[in-house]
Structures are given as structure tokens and as C-alpha cells.
Amino acid sequence: MKDTLWDKIRYTYWHVIPYDWRPGQMWYRLKCFLWKRYSTVKPRSLPHTWCDRCTLLPHAMFEILSQFIERECSPGIVEWYGECGHKITVDGEERYVRDEMQELYDWWHLTYLKAYPEVEEALWAAARPYHPTKEFVELSDEDKDEAEEAGLSREGWLEWAPEWESDEAKELWDLYMDAQHKLERRAEKELMARMHRIVNIMPYLWT
């Protein structure tokens, strides 16, 4: 069939104007830049203030997972279960990828962001009555001289030297602090393991 005049104009337009510079694509990129921001990840679990990269990384990873579950696969267009459902092996157990995603999602929102902080706050509340009556003392002149020789400033030098009202108060304080440290180590260990699990399901985070 012979090309019409409109076809010739269209083919010429496609040949002359690069794809990214066509009006439709320019409008799409402008909308994404101003409103959609598909490639910008802002963890809802963090404020806009400064945080260390070691803190930002897990929050960003779980935010990406959370957005994927909430916006793209609930219910989404992918057949996650049945004969066509994707599966993955976790700790020697085969499970559907969608179930693995949900387990990670639930752990992040219900355990890491909610349960662990609540337990930590409860431990702090229990420890407050046994807080040291005095926490810091100023360094001696001799220690300041040694620190100054090492190139450190002399301003506001303090040394951790806590004092308690009684031996019992110290024992209880140490008990609660030890429990809190164990909680922090457990949370960090679980977080690292689940971050690895997110990496393992990365090939399936698309729709």
C-alpha cells in the first residue's frame, strides 16, 4: 500500500525529531520531575533532617519494598501464585516471592519500627529511677595536658564517671542497660539479615 502524505510527514518527523524531544515525552518528563519523582526515594520512616548513611540505607531499601507492595502488587498485574507464581528459597524453605515480600514488609512496619522502639522506651522508662546522680567529671589538668599534646581541644573536656545513690540502683541500671544493648544488637542482626533478603528478591521488584 502506498504511503499517504500524512504517513510521509509522520515518518519525516520521527526521523528528524529525537524521541526524547517530542512534545509528549517532554511533557511526561516534566510531570515526573515536578510531581511523580519515580526515581526519588523519601523514606516515610525518617524526617527530612540529617541522618548517617548507615541509617538511611535500610530505611531507603524498605521504603522501596513498601512502595512496591502498596502501589504495584496489591493486587497488581503479576500472577504471584499458582503455576506461574515466582518462588524463592529462604533458609532452605521454598516459598512464593510475594509471601517473602509480605513477611519482610510486616517485620519492618510491625516489629522494627513499632515493637522494638516500644520495648526500648519501656526499658528506658524502667531505668530512669535508677539513673546516675552524676554522670561526668571534668578531666584533670594532667589528662588535659596529655590530650592537648595529642592535638585535641581543651574546651569542655569531660570524663564518664557515673555515681549512683546505692549499689542496688547501679545493679538495676546496669541490668536495664544490658537488656537495651541486647535488644539493639538483636535488631541490628535481624535488620542486616532482612536487607540481604531484599537483595535476593530484587529481580522480582517490577511490574
C-alpha positions, 0 to 999 in steps of 0.5 A: 500500500502506498504511503499517504502524505500524512504517513510521509510527514509522520515518518519525516518527523520521527526521523528528524525529531529525537524521541526524547524531544517530542512534545509528549515525552517532554511533557511526561518528563516534566510531570515526573520531575515536578510531581511523580519523582519515580526515581526519588526515594523519601523514606516515610520512616525518617524526617527530612533532617540529617541522618548517617548513611548507615541509617538511611540505607535500610530505611531507603531499601524498605521504603522501596519494598513498601512502595512496591507492595502498596502501589504495584502488587496489591493486587497488581498485574503479576500472577504471584501464585499458582503455576506461574507464581515466582518462588524463592528459597529462604533458609532452605524453605521454598516459598512464593516471592510475594509471601517473602515480600509480605513477611519482610514488609510486616517485620519492618512496619510491625516489629522494627519500627513499632515493637522494638522502639516500644520495648526500648522506651519501656526499658528506658522508662524502667531505668530512669529511677535508677539513673546516675546522680552524676554522670561526668567529671571534668578531666584533670589538668594532667589528662588535659595536658596529655590530650592537648599534646595529642592535638585535641581541644581543651574546651569542655573536656569531660570524663564518664564517671557515673555515681549512683545513690546505692549499689542496688540502683547501679545493679538495676541500671546496669541490668536495664542497660544490658537488656537495651544493648541486647535488644539493639544488637538483636535488631541490628542482626535481624535488620542486616539479615532482612536487607540481604533478603531484599537483595535476593528478591530484587529481580522480582521488584517490577511490574 
